[in-house]
Amino acid sequence: MTAPEVFAPARLGPVELRNRVIKAATFEGRTPRGLVTDELIDFHLRPARGGVGMTTVAYCAVSPEGRTDRHQIWMRAEAVAGLRRLTDAVHAEGAAVSAQIGHAGPVANPASNRLPALGPSRRPTPLGLRMIRAASGDDLRRIIRAHAEAARTARDAGFDAVEIHLGHNYLVSSFLSARLNRRTDEFGGALANRARLARDVARAVRDAVGGQLAIIAKLNMDDGVPGGFWLDESIQVARWLEADGSVDALELTAGSSLLNPMYLFTGDAPVREFAAQFPPPARLAIQLAGGRFLRSYPYQEAYLLDRARQFRAALKLPLILLGGITRKETMDTAMAEGFAFVALARALLREPGLLQRIQADPRARSLCVHCNKCMPTIYTGTRCVLVPPGT
């Protein structure tokens, strides 16, 4: 069977995309009041004009305490007008647009949000020097409903898809982790219990907007921490999601924003640049100890592919390959191996028009050098530091 062409139109659930390339969710740092700004719209117009099939708005929290900090969008009626401006602008460029929805859980900054951070179990958080509170059953039922309502808000704002965040040790991902989830109720212990929240959230979203929006789940293949969520468990959770019929595709990711963020990014660890974003006492602490948290992993092209192949072999569900995709040859490999879509982040941050250059010359490759100095810019507006401002 001939592999599909990555630049040909493709269907994702009920949505027709102009090609199989997705701009992956990258926190934009352009919502200082928790609402859409012109700067956020421009951030997504760039890859849309550059030819992606779909761009992903990140991060749209389902509730106020579900933000990583108080400057993020949370999905509510007040946000719809701005989100509609964004979706209309992206659609005018011929691209589709997805909203990444989720709850930050233990990754939330309770001091910034002025609300408790929630997790499966009580534990200290390095953010705001406070404790993560164990979510009650009532909390979880409220959060499940909030995901459904956020999906309806995305529909009303003109989005084509929602991406449910089940990765990076955000709330749902933290429940999947035996290291973080020490509960003894129906949401803890055996994998079937730890996966209950993920399945309930996905089913609630399907019930709310199924058939109206494409539904993607961003799922950790592994957390990259000892005792955390690992491939064998993740494949089983993916099988359950497939059997439930709750999602149209899985985007496969890895790493823990709480415990090991560089495991997802690989490449240089920008410790000094992160330290520079903080006042002197915290700056010194990050300079001295940041290397233990921001560990360095060698970068290689398509660095998640070996793990993702195991999911492709176990599932029929459409899969989105993420992680170090910078050239047409890699995209073609993904198509030949049965992946339905590819997702790019840093490569498009460096060069929003990369796809146009590749289409003109299939031998072209991204200008991104994987220095990861874009990561600390989330505090001032996410950007590639190698691109002069205003270009």
N, C-alpha and C positions, 0 to 999 in steps of 0.2 A: 504494500500500500504506500502510495506517495505521501510524503510528509507535507503538511500544509505550509503555504508561504506565509511568513510572519507579517508581511505587509498587505496581505489580502484581508477583506472583511471577515468577521467571525462573530458568532453568536455566543453571548454569555447570559444564560437564563433567558429572560424575555427581551434582552437588549441586544441590538446589532451594533458592534463596534467596527470602526473603519479599518482597524488592524488589530494585531495581537500583542501590542506593546502597551503596558500600563505604567503610568507614573506612580511609583509606590508612595505610600503615606510618609511624609517627612514633616515633622512639626515645624510650622512656618515662623512662629514668633512674631506674628503680625496682627494680633488681636488684643491690644492692650486693655480694652474694656470688655473683653469677652464677646465681642460682636465683630461681624465682617467689616473690614476696612478696604479702601481702594488698593492698599498695598497687598492685601491678601488676594484680591482678585487678580492683580497684575502677576503675582507669584504663579498662579495657575494658568493664566493666559499664555505665559511664555512656553511651557511644554505643549499646550494645546496648539499654539501657532507652529510649534516645532514638529507637530505631526503625530503625537501619541494618540492611541485609540481612546484612552481614558486617563484622567488625572484624579488623584485621591486627596481629598481635603482631610487633614489631620491636625489636631485631634479633636473630635466632637464628643464631649462627655455627655453621659446620659443623665447626670445629676450634679448639683453643685459640689458635693464632696468627692465626686468622681473625676474632677479635674486634677492634673498634676500640679497646677497652681491656679490662682484666681484669675489669671489673665486669659485663660483658654475659653473657647466657645463651649457653652453647654446648651443642649438642644431644648429650646423652649419657644413659645410663640413670639417673643420679642426678637428672636434671631431670624425668623423666617424671611422678612423683607430683605435683609442683607444677603442671606444665603440664596434667595431667588435672583438677586442681582448677579451673584457669582455664577450660578448655574446658567443663567441666560447668556452671560458673556462667554462662557466656555462653549456652550452649544453653538453660538454664532461663529466660532472658529472650527466647527465640524467635529469636535471631540465630545465624548461622554464624560460624566463626572460622578464620582463616588464619594460618600461621606463615611469616614472611619468612625464608628461609634463604639463606646466602651466605657468602662469604669476603671480608674487608675488604681483603686484599692491601696495596697501598701506602697505603691510608687507615688501616691499623692503627697503633697507637702501640706500637712495640717496647719502649720503656722501661716502659710500664705492663704490657704482657703478659709482659715478661721473656723474649720470644721474638723472633726476627728477623721483620721485615715482609717479605713476599714480593711481587714484581711481575714483569712480563715481562722487565724489564731492570734492571740496577743503576743506582741514582740516589740522590741525597740525599733525606732526608725531613725536613720541618720538625718532625715529631713525635718528640720524644725525641733530636733531634740525632744521629741514626744513619743508616746507609745502608740502603736497600731492597735486599734480596738478590734476584738473578734466580732465579726458581723453576726447579728442574731438572725434567727429564722425570719422575723418580720423584715429586717434589713434586706435579706436576700430576695424575698418575695417582692418587695418594693423595687429593687434593682432590676429584677426580671421584667416587671411591668414597665419600668423606665426605659429599658432597651426597646420594647415594643413601641412605646410612645415616641422615642427618638427616631425610630424607623419611619413612623407615620409623619413626623415633622420633616424628615428628609424627603419623603414623597411629596409633601405639600410645598416644599421649597424647590422642587423640580429636579432633584437628583435622579440619576439613572440606576444607581446601585448603593448599597450600604456594605461596608466591610466591618464585621463584628470582630473586635480585638480580643483574641483568645491567646495572646502571646506576651512575652517579655516580663512575666510575673506581675502584670497588671492583675486586677482582681480575679477574673475567671482563671487566668493562668496560674495564679498563686494557689487556687484551690486544687489544680491538677498536680501540684508539686507535693510529694510526700515530705519533703524537707520543710516546707512552709505550712502545710496543712496538718495540724496535729489534732483535729477534731475527732470526736467519738460519736457524732450524730450521723444523720443520713447523708451529710455532705463531707464526711471524712472516713479515713480508713482504707477500705478496698478501692481499687481504681474505679469501679462502677459508681461508688459514692462520690469520689473526688471529681468525677466527670459529670455529675448530675447538674451542676450549675451551668456548665458549658452547653449541655444538651437542652436544658430548660430555656436558657437565653435564646439559643438558635431557633428552637421551636416557637417561642413567643414572637420573635421577629418574623418567622415564616407565616404564622397565623395573622400577623398585623398587615404585612405588605406582600405576601407571596403572590407571584404572578404580575405584580405591578413594578417591582424593582428587582434587579439582580441582587442576590445575597451571597456575599463572600465571607468566609471566616479566615482570619489570619491566625494560624495555629503554630505554636512552637513544636518543632521536631525534637528539640532538647533544650534544656536551660543552660547547659554549660557550667553547672555547679555540682559538686559532689552531693549525692542524695537527692538531686532534683529530678524533674520530669525527663524521661529518656525515650529513645526511639521506639522501643517495644511497646511502651505504654501509649505513646503518641499515635502509633499506627492503629492501635485498637480504638482509641478515641475517634480517629478519623473514620474508621469503619462504622462506628456507631452513628456518627454524623451523617455518613452516606446512607446508612440503613434508615435513619429517621427521615430522610428526604428534606432536611431543613435548610440545606445550603446548595447553591448552584456551583460553587467552586471553592477550593482551598488554596490560600496563599501560604506557602511553607516558609517558616522563619526559624530563628533560634536566638538564644541568649536571654539575659535577665537585666532589665533596667535597674533592678534593685540590687543585684549581687554581681553581675558580670556583663556590663553593656558592650564591651569591645568584642565579645564573642560573636555578636551579630555583624559588626562592621568590619573586623579584621583590618590590618594595616597599622599605620603609626598611631600611637596613643597620645593625644594632645594634652598632656598633663599641664604643661606650663601655660598653654592658652586657656584651659579651664580655670586654672588658679587666678589668672589675670581678671576674671569676671567677678571676683569676690573681694570684699574689703580685707585689710591686712591680716587680722587674726586667722580668718578662714583661708586666706590666700596661702599663708605659710604652712598651714596644716595640709592643704592639698599638695603643695610643692613637696612636702616631706613624705607624705603617705599616699598620695594619689596613685602612684604606680601599682599599689596593691589592689586598688579598685579598678583602675583603667589599665588592664593588662594588655600587652601587645601580642597580637597573633599575626603570623605571616599572611600577607594578602596573596591570593591567586585567583585567576579568572574562574567564575562560576563555582565559588568555594562551598556552596551549599548543595551542589548537584549530586555528589555521591550519596548523601543522606536522602535527598529528595527522590532518587531512583528507587529506594526501598518503598516509598509511598506509592510511586507510580506502579510498581509491581503488585501492590496489595489492593489497589482501588481502581474503580472505573470512573469515579468522580473527576471532572475537569480540575487540573492542578495548574497553579501559577508558580513559575520558577523565579526566585528572587536571589540576589546575592552575587555581586561582581560580574554583571553582564555588561560588557562594554563594546562588543563588536558583532557584526552580522554572523560570523562563523559560529559564535556561541548561541545566538538565537536559533540558527538553523539546527544545531545539535539538539537544543531543547525541543524543537518541533519534531525532529526525527525520533526522539526518545519518548514521544507521546505527551509532552506537556502542552497544554492548550494555549497558554499565554506566558509572557515573560514580564517581569516588573523591574524597573530601573529607578534609582533614587539619586545617588551622588553623581553618576554620569550625566544626568539631566540637570542637576544643580550646576555643575560645571559648564554645561553646554546644552541649553534647552533645545537648540536646533540640531542636535546630534543625529536624529533619525533622518532628517533631510540630507545631511552630509553622507550618511551611510547609503541612502537610496541612490544618491548620485555616484557614489564610489563604494561598492560593497567591501572593499579592503580597508576602508577607514575605520578608526577606532577612537574611543573616547580620549579626551585630553585630561581626564581626571587622573591624578597621581596618587590618590588614596592616602593623602596626608591627614585626613580627618579633621583638619582645622576648621571645617564647616560646623562641626559638632558644637563647639562653644558659642557659635553665633546665634544659637536658639534664643539667647537672652536679649539680643538686640536686633533680631530679624535674620532668619536663616539665609545664608548665602555662601557661595564659594569665595574664599578670601583671595583667590588668584584672579578673579574677575574684577576689573576696576568698577567702582560704584557708578551706576547710571548707564552701564553698557548692557 
